[in-house]
Amino acid sequence: MSSRQAALSLYRRSLKLALDWSVHRNLWRGQALYIRSLFENNRNVADPRLQRALLKETEKLLEKWKHPDPYCAPTAPGGSKYERNLPVHNLDPPPPLKF
């Protein structure tokens, strides 16, 4: 994975992590702008060693700030409404086959 792809992945993961801590979008938006500014400040780093160090440091921060109970949509697997109101299975035996 290139450093650009890794940085984009970290940026996306950090936005999702921020959304885990503040579910309301109006509060999250300020955090998202702050995260964007942090990534923009290091956008023009050309040294591969420094890039790797920044990526490692960001990985550590994401692991440190990981939410113990991350938010998931109610209808997603693990959500409170997952598989609610499923259609009832037909328990009647199938009709006999006609030859």
Secondary structure, DSSP 4 states (H G I P E B T S, - for coil): --HHHHHHHHHHHHHHHHHHH--SHHHHHHHHHHHHHHHHHTTT---HHHHHHHHHHHHHHHHHT--SS----TTSTTSTTTTTTPPPP--SPPPPP--
